[in-house]
Amino acid sequence: MIETIELRNKPELKIILNADEFEVIDAAKPRNNGKYLFRKIRNVELSKERTDWLVSSIAFLASIFTHGNLETYKNRANLTLETDSQTLKIWLGNADYEKAQSVMKFIERKKM
């Protein structure tokens, strides 16, 4: 069984799911590229894009004193995979979040 899930077209972000491993093809962050065994995955976490209120509040206070621009700061969506030897963070900007959820659930099931 091989299934290719395209999360983003440009820059390319694909995850290829096999029976015992998965492969990441990430044109935006090539050091993520590689094959990873499901049994080596210790933790999988999917984070949505969300506003970082602490940083945004500090920036707001700073803008009062410096007459700067008021901006809200966001934490970008990402898929984090942790193994014994490394942590892999796949940034999901302009990616299909629902497909990323299905990848996370698949990896969660296979890592057990």
N, C-alpha and C positions, 0 to 999 in steps of 0.2 A: 504494500500500500504506500503510495507516494502522493502527497497532496501539496500543491503549491498555493500559497496564500499571498496575494499581492496587496500589501497594505498601502502603498503609495507608488505612483508612477514616476514622478520627477521630484527630487532625485529618487531613484529606484530603491524600494524597500520590500523585500520578499522574504518569506519564511517557508522553507520546504520541509514538510513533516514526513518522516520515514517511520519504520517500525520501531527502531531502537534509538534514533537520533533525529535531530533537526538541524537544518542549515540556515544560516542568516546571510542574506545578501543585502548590504546596506551601503549604498553609494554615498550617502551623506557622511557616514562615519565608518570608513573602510576597516578600521581596527576591530569592529564588531563582526566582520565577516569570518565565517568558519563553521565547522560542524561541532555540535555539542550533544553528548549522550544524555538521554533523559534521566538515567540512573544517577548521574553526577549532579543534577539540579537539586539544591537544598531548599530554595525559596523562590517563588515567583510573585511579583507584585505589579499591578497595573494602576497607574496614577493618572487621573484626569487633569486637564489644564484647569487651574484654579488661581484666583487672585491671592497674592501674598499680602495680606492686610498689614502685617507688621512693617514690611519694607515700604509699602505704599503710604502708610501713616508717617513714617520717618521722612520719606521724600516730600510729603505734603508739608510737614513742619519746616523742613529745609527750604522749600519753595517760598514760604512766607517771608523768611529772612533774606533770601537771595533774589526774590522776585523772578524765580525760575518758572519753568513749565510744570504744570500739575500732571503727573502720570500715575497710572495704576500699573503695578508690576505683577506679572503672572508667573507661576511655576508651570513649565511646559509639561504636556502629557508625555508619559514614558512607560516602557515596559522594562522592568528590572529583573534580571535573572542572576541568582547567586549560586555559585558552586563552591567547593572547598578551596579552590585556588584563585578565583576571580569573581568580580561582580561585573556583569554586562548590562549596560544601560542603553536601551534603544529608544531614541527620541521619536515621538510620533507626530511631529508637526505636519499638518495637512494629510495625515494618514486616516484610514478608515478605522475609527475607534471600535465599532462593533466587531470587525474582523479581528482586531487586536484582542478583544475580550474572548473570542472563540479560540484564538491561539493560546491565550493564558489558560483557559479551562482545559484544553487538550493537553498542554504540558503538565498541568497540575495532576490530571488523571494518570499520565504516563510515568511521572516521576516516582510514583508510589511503588 
